[in-house]
C-alpha cells in the first residue's frame, strides 16, 4: 500500500507546481524528483509533507504561532520569495 502525503506549506514553493493541500500518492521525492535537491538544501522543507494520518496534527501545528511547523512554513516561503527576487520573477 502506497503512503499518501499532503503538502501543507506555502503555494508554489521555489516555483514548483505544488499547492497547499496537494495530495501525493507516494513519497514526495518519488512524485516530484525536483524536490530531492531542495530537501538537501532546505532541511525543514520535507517536514511540510504530512502523512495523511497526521494531517489534523500538522494543520493544528501550522495554525499555532511559533510552532516548529509554522516556523518551517514561514522559512520556506521566505526562501522561495528570495529566489523569485534573484530570478526576477
Phi and psi in radians as a Rosetta constraint file:
Dihedral C 1 N 2 CA 2 C 2 CIRCULARHARMONIC -1.428 0.35
Dihedral N 2 CA 2 C 2 N 3 CIRCULARHARMONIC 2.335 0.35
Dihedral C 2 N 3 CA 3 C 3 CIRCULARHARMONIC -1.269 0.35
Dihedral N 3 CA 3 C 3 N 4 CIRCULARHARMONIC 2.545 0.35
Dihedral C 3 N 4 CA 4 C 4 CIRCULARHARMONIC -1.991 0.35
Dihedral N 4 CA 4 C 4 N 5 CIRCULARHARMONIC 2.477 0.35
Dihedral C 4 N 5 CA 5 C 5 CIRCULARHARMONIC -2.193 0.35
Dihedral N 5 CA 5 C 5 N 6 CIRCULARHARMONIC 2.639 0.35
Dihedral C 5 N 6 CA 6 C 6 CIRCULARHARMONIC -2.083 0.35
Dihedral N 6 CA 6 C 6 N 7 CIRCULARHARMONIC 2.260 0.35
Dihedral C 6 N 7 CA 7 C 7 CIRCULARHARMONIC -1.391 0.35
Dihedral N 7 CA 7 C 7 N 8 CIRCULARHARMONIC 2.180 0.35
Dihedral C 7 N 8 CA 8 C 8 CIRCULARHARMONIC -2.003 0.35
Dihedral N 8 CA 8 C 8 N 9 CIRCULARHARMONIC 0.149 0.35
Dihedral C 8 N 9 CA 9 C 9 CIRCULARHARMONIC -1.563 0.35
Dihedral N 9 CA 9 C 9 N 10 CIRCULARHARMONIC -2.944 0.35
Dihedral C 9 N 10 CA 10 C 10 CIRCULARHARMONIC -1.190 0.35
Dihedral N 10 CA 10 C 10 N 11 CIRCULARHARMONIC 2.656 0.35
Dihedral C 10 N 11 CA 11 C 11 CIRCULARHARMONIC -1.107 0.35
Dihedral N 11 CA 11 C 11 N 12 CIRCULARHARMONIC 2.520 0.35
Dihedral C 11 N 12 CA 12 C 12 CIRCULARHARMONIC 0.854 0.35
Dihedral N 12 CA 12 C 12 N 13 CIRCULARHARMONIC 0.925 0.35
Dihedral C 12 N 13 CA 13 C 13 CIRCULARHARMONIC -1.122 0.35
Dihedral N 13 CA 13 C 13 N 14 CIRCULARHARMONIC 2.307 0.35
Dihedral C 13 N 14 CA 14 C 14 CIRCULARHARMONIC 0.981 0.35
Dihedral N 14 CA 14 C 14 N 15 CIRCULARHARMONIC 0.478 0.35
Dihedral C 14 N 15 CA 15 C 15 CIRCULARHARMONIC 1.365 0.35
Dihedral N 15 CA 15 C 15 N 16 CIRCULARHARMONIC 0.107 0.35
Dihedral C 15 N 16 CA 16 C 16 CIRCULARHARMONIC -1.266 0.35
Dihedral N 16 CA 16 C 16 N 17 CIRCULARHARMONIC 2.621 0.35
Dihedral C 16 N 17 CA 17 C 17 CIRCULARHARMONIC -1.396 0.35
Dihedral N 17 CA 17 C 17 N 18 CIRCULARHARMONIC 1.121 0.35
Dihedral C 17 N 18 CA 18 C 18 CIRCULARHARMONIC -2.293 0.35
Dihedral N 18 CA 18 C 18 N 19 CIRCULARHARMONIC 2.144 0.35
Dihedral C 18 N 19 CA 19 C 19 CIRCULARHARMONIC -1.983 0.35
Dihedral N 19 CA 19 C 19 N 20 CIRCULARHARMONIC 2.646 0.35
Dihedral C 19 N 20 CA 20 C 20 CIRCULARHARMONIC -0.952 0.35
Dihedral N 20 CA 20 C 20 N 21 CIRCULARHARMONIC 2.465 0.35
Dihedral C 20 N 21 CA 21 C 21 CIRCULARHARMONIC 1.335 0.35
Dihedral N 21 CA 21 C 21 N 22 CIRCULARHARMONIC 0.147 0.35
Dihedral C 21 N 22 CA 22 C 22 CIRCULARHARMONIC -1.140 0.35
Dihedral N 22 CA 22 C 22 N 23 CIRCULARHARMONIC 2.352 0.35
Dihedral C 22 N 23 CA 23 C 23 CIRCULARHARMONIC -1.760 0.35
Dihedral N 23 CA 23 C 23 N 24 CIRCULARHARMONIC 2.224 0.35
Dihedral C 23 N 24 CA 24 C 24 CIRCULARHARMONIC -1.944 0.35
Dihedral N 24 CA 24 C 24 N 25 CIRCULARHARMONIC 2.207 0.35
Dihedral C 24 N 25 CA 25 C 25 CIRCULARHARMONIC -1.578 0.35
Dihedral N 25 CA 25 C 25 N 26 CIRCULARHARMONIC 1.300 0.35
Dihedral C 25 N 26 CA 26 C 26 CIRCULARHARMONIC 2.433 0.35
Dihedral N 26 CA 26 C 26 N 27 CIRCULARHARMONIC 3.113 0.35
Dihedral C 26 N 27 CA 27 C 27 CIRCULARHARMONIC -1.075 0.35
Dihedral N 27 CA 27 C 27 N 28 CIRCULARHARMONIC 2.332 0.35
Dihedral C 27 N 28 CA 28 C 28 CIRCULARHARMONIC -0.920 0.35
Dihedral N 28 CA 28 C 28 N 29 CIRCULARHARMONIC -0.674 0.35
Dihedral C 28 N 29 CA 29 C 29 CIRCULARHARMONIC -1.127 0.35
Dihedral N 29 CA 29 C 29 N 30 CIRCULARHARMONIC -0.507 0.35
Dihedral C 29 N 30 CA 30 C 30 CIRCULARHARMONIC -1.366 0.35
Dihedral N 30 CA 30 C 30 N 31 CIRCULARHARMONIC -0.717 0.35
Dihedral C 30 N 31 CA 31 C 31 CIRCULARHARMONIC -1.227 0.35
Dihedral N 31 CA 31 C 31 N 32 CIRCULARHARMONIC -0.776 0.35
Dihedral C 31 N 32 CA 32 C 32 CIRCULARHARMONIC -2.140 0.35
Dihedral N 32 CA 32 C 32 N 33 CIRCULARHARMONIC 1.559 0.35
Dihedral C 32 N 33 CA 33 C 33 CIRCULARHARMONIC -0.973 0.35
Dihedral N 33 CA 33 C 33 N 34 CIRCULARHARMONIC -0.457 0.35
Dihedral C 33 N 34 CA 34 C 34 CIRCULARHARMONIC -1.130 0.35
Dihedral N 34 CA 34 C 34 N 35 CIRCULARHARMONIC -0.254 0.35
Dihedral C 34 N 35 CA 35 C 35 CIRCULARHARMONIC -1.268 0.35
Dihedral N 35 CA 35 C 35 N 36 CIRCULARHARMONIC -0.527 0.35
Dihedral C 35 N 36 CA 36 C 36 CIRCULARHARMONIC -0.940 0.35
Dihedral N 36 CA 36 C 36 N 37 CIRCULARHARMONIC -0.900 0.35
Dihedral C 36 N 37 CA 37 C 37 CIRCULARHARMONIC -1.164 0.35
Dihedral N 37 CA 37 C 37 N 38 CIRCULARHARMONIC -0.529 0.35
Dihedral C 37 N 38 CA 38 C 38 CIRCULARHARMONIC -1.216 0.35
Dihedral N 38 CA 38 C 38 N 39 CIRCULARHARMONIC -0.660 0.35
Dihedral C 38 N 39 CA 39 C 39 CIRCULARHARMONIC -1.106 0.35
Dihedral N 39 CA 39 C 39 N 40 CIRCULARHARMONIC -0.646 0.35
Dihedral C 39 N 40 CA 40 C 40 CIRCULARHARMONIC -1.183 0.35
Dihedral N 40 CA 40 C 40 N 41 CIRCULARHARMONIC -0.687 0.35
Dihedral C 40 N 41 CA 41 C 41 CIRCULARHARMONIC -1.408 0.35
Dihedral N 41 CA 41 C 41 N 42 CIRCULARHARMONIC -0.642 0.35
Dihedral C 41 N 42 CA 42 C 42 CIRCULARHARMONIC -2.103 0.35
Dihedral N 42 CA 42 C 42 N 43 CIRCULARHARMONIC 1.505 0.35
Dihedral C 42 N 43 CA 43 C 43 CIRCULARHARMONIC -0.954 0.35
Dihedral N 43 CA 43 C 43 N 44 CIRCULARHARMONIC -0.591 0.35
Dihedral C 43 N 44 CA 44 C 44 CIRCULARHARMONIC -1.324 0.35
Dihedral N 44 CA 44 C 44 N 45 CIRCULARHARMONIC -0.286 0.35
Dihedral C 44 N 45 CA 45 C 45 CIRCULARHARMONIC -1.004 0.35
Dihedral N 45 CA 45 C 45 N 46 CIRCULARHARMONIC -0.701 0.35
Dihedral C 45 N 46 CA 46 C 46 CIRCULARHARMONIC -1.073 0.35
Dihedral N 46 CA 46 C 46 N 47 CIRCULARHARMONIC -0.492 0.35
Dihedral C 46 N 47 CA 47 C 47 CIRCULARHARMONIC -1.189 0.35
Dihedral N 47 CA 47 C 47 N 48 CIRCULARHARMONIC -0.253 0.35
Dihedral C 47 N 48 CA 48 C 48 CIRCULARHARMONIC -1.507 0.35
Dihedral N 48 CA 48 C 48 N 49 CIRCULARHARMONIC 0.124 0.35
Dihedral C 48 N 49 CA 49 C 49 CIRCULARHARMONIC -1.934 0.35
Dihedral N 49 CA 49 C 49 N 50 CIRCULARHARMONIC 1.755 0.35
Dihedral C 49 N 50 CA 50 C 50 CIRCULARHARMONIC -1.647 0.35
Dihedral N 50 CA 50 C 50 N 51 CIRCULARHARMONIC 2.334 0.35
Dihedral C 50 N 51 CA 51 C 51 CIRCULARHARMONIC -1.023 0.35
Dihedral N 51 CA 51 C 51 N 52 CIRCULARHARMONIC 2.494 0.35
Dihedral C 51 N 52 CA 52 C 52 CIRCULARHARMONIC -0.923 0.35
Dihedral N 52 CA 52 C 52 N 53 CIRCULARHARMONIC -0.674 0.35
Dihedral C 52 N 53 CA 53 C 53 CIRCULARHARMONIC -1.107 0.35
Dihedral N 53 CA 53 C 53 N 54 CIRCULARHARMONIC -0.366 0.35
Dihedral C 53 N 54 CA 54 C 54 CIRCULARHARMONIC -1.909 0.35
Dihedral N 54 CA 54 C 54 N 55 CIRCULARHARMONIC 0.219 0.35
Dihedral C 54 N 55 CA 55 C 55 CIRCULARHARMONIC -1.080 0.35
Dihedral N 55 CA 55 C 55 N 56 CIRCULARHARMONIC -0.771 0.35
Dihedral C 55 N 56 CA 56 C 56 CIRCULARHARMONIC -1.062 0.35
Dihedral N 56 CA 56 C 56 N 57 CIRCULARHARMONIC -0.729 0.35
Dihedral C 56 N 57 CA 57 C 57 CIRCULARHARMONIC -1.127 0.35
Dihedral N 57 CA 57 C 57 N 58 CIRCULARHARMONIC -0.704 0.35
Dihedral C 57 N 58 CA 58 C 58 CIRCULARHARMONIC -1.148 0.35
Dihedral N 58 CA 58 C 58 N 59 CIRCULARHARMONIC -0.736 0.35
Dihedral C 58 N 59 CA 59 C 59 CIRCULARHARMONIC -1.129 0.35
Dihedral N 59 CA 59 C 59 N 60 CIRCULARHARMONIC -0.680 0.35
Dihedral C 59 N 60 CA 60 C 60 CIRCULARHARMONIC -1.104 0.35
Dihedral N 60 CA 60 C 60 N 61 CIRCULARHARMONIC -0.767 0.35
Dihedral C 60 N 61 CA 61 C 61 CIRCULARHARMONIC -1.095 0.35
Dihedral N 61 CA 61 C 61 N 62 CIRCULARHARMONIC -0.705 0.35
Dihedral C 61 N 62 CA 62 C 62 CIRCULARHARMONIC -1.098 0.35
Dihedral N 62 CA 62 C 62 N 63 CIRCULARHARMONIC -0.578 0.35
Dihedral C 62 N 63 CA 63 C 63 CIRCULARHARMONIC -1.507 0.35
Dihedral N 63 CA 63 C 63 N 64 CIRCULARHARMONIC 0.003 0.35
Dihedral C 63 N 64 CA 64 C 64 CIRCULARHARMONIC -1.760 0.35
Dihedral N 64 CA 64 C 64 N 65 CIRCULARHARMONIC 1.869 0.35
Dihedral C 64 N 65 CA 65 C 65 CIRCULARHARMONIC -0.970 0.35
Dihedral N 65 CA 65 C 65 N 66 CIRCULARHARMONIC 2.355 0.35
Dihedral C 65 N 66 CA 66 C 66 CIRCULARHARMONIC 1.493 0.35
Dihedral N 66 CA 66 C 66 N 67 CIRCULARHARMONIC -0.110 0.35
Dihedral C 66 N 67 CA 67 C 67 CIRCULARHARMONIC -1.221 0.35
Dihedral N 67 CA 67 C 67 N 68 CIRCULARHARMONIC 2.668 0.35
Dihedral C 67 N 68 CA 68 C 68 CIRCULARHARMONIC -0.913 0.35
Dihedral N 68 CA 68 C 68 N 69 CIRCULARHARMONIC -0.778 0.35
Dihedral C 68 N 69 CA 69 C 69 CIRCULARHARMONIC -1.153 0.35
Dihedral N 69 CA 69 C 69 N 70 CIRCULARHARMONIC -0.666 0.35
Dihedral C 69 N 70 CA 70 C 70 CIRCULARHARMONIC -1.187 0.35
Dihedral N 70 CA 70 C 70 N 71 CIRCULARHARMONIC -0.615 0.35
Dihedral C 70 N 71 CA 71 C 71 CIRCULARHARMONIC -1.190 0.35
Dihedral N 71 CA 71 C 71 N 72 CIRCULARHARMONIC -0.681 0.35
Dihedral C 71 N 72 CA 72 C 72 CIRCULARHARMONIC -1.094 0.35
Dihedral N 72 CA 72 C 72 N 73 CIRCULARHARMONIC -0.757 0.35
Dihedral C 72 N 73 CA 73 C 73 CIRCULARHARMONIC -1.082 0.35
Dihedral N 73 CA 73 C 73 N 74 CIRCULARHARMONIC -0.776 0.35
Dihedral C 73 N 74 CA 74 C 74 CIRCULARHARMONIC -1.115 0.35
Dihedral N 74 CA 74 C 74 N 75 CIRCULARHARMONIC -0.680 0.35
Dihedral C 74 N 75 CA 75 C 75 CIRCULARHARMONIC -1.123 0.35
Dihedral N 75 CA 75 C 75 N 76 CIRCULARHARMONIC -0.732 0.35
Dihedral C 75 N 76 CA 76 C 76 CIRCULARHARMONIC -1.216 0.35
Dihedral N 76 CA 76 C 76 N 77 CIRCULARHARMONIC -0.677 0.35
Dihedral C 76 N 77 CA 77 C 77 CIRCULARHARMONIC -1.069 0.35
Dihedral N 77 CA 77 C 77 N 78 CIRCULARHARMONIC -0.781 0.35
Dihedral C 77 N 78 CA 78 C 78 CIRCULARHARMONIC -1.092 0.35
Dihedral N 78 CA 78 C 78 N 79 CIRCULARHARMONIC -0.768 0.35
Dihedral C 78 N 79 CA 79 C 79 CIRCULARHARMONIC -1.131 0.35
Dihedral N 79 CA 79 C 79 N 80 CIRCULARHARMONIC -0.710 0.35
Dihedral C 79 N 80 CA 80 C 80 CIRCULARHARMONIC -1.156 0.35
Dihedral N 80 CA 80 C 80 N 81 CIRCULARHARMONIC -0.725 0.35
Dihedral C 80 N 81 CA 81 C 81 CIRCULARHARMONIC -1.124 0.35
Dihedral N 81 CA 81 C 81 N 82 CIRCULARHARMONIC -0.679 0.35
Dihedral C 81 N 82 CA 82 C 82 CIRCULARHARMONIC -1.110 0.35
Dihedral N 82 CA 82 C 82 N 83 CIRCULARHARMONIC -0.685 0.35
Dihedral C 82 N 83 CA 83 C 83 CIRCULARHARMONIC -1.127 0.35
Dihedral N 83 CA 83 C 83 N 84 CIRCULARHARMONIC -0.702 0.35
Dihedral C 83 N 84 CA 84 C 84 CIRCULARHARMONIC -1.065 0.35
Dihedral N 84 CA 84 C 84 N 85 CIRCULARHARMONIC -0.709 0.35
Dihedral C 84 N 85 CA 85 C 85 CIRCULARHARMONIC -1.123 0.35
Dihedral N 85 CA 85 C 85 N 86 CIRCULARHARMONIC -0.774 0.35
Dihedral C 85 N 86 CA 86 C 86 CIRCULARHARMONIC -1.108 0.35
Dihedral N 86 CA 86 C 86 N 87 CIRCULARHARMONIC -0.707 0.35
Dihedral C 86 N 87 CA 87 C 87 CIRCULARHARMONIC -1.476 0.35
Dihedral N 87 CA 87 C 87 N 88 CIRCULARHARMONIC -0.043 0.35
Dihedral C 87 N 88 CA 88 C 88 CIRCULARHARMONIC 1.266 0.35
Dihedral N 88 CA 88 C 88 N 89 CIRCULARHARMONIC 0.527 0.35
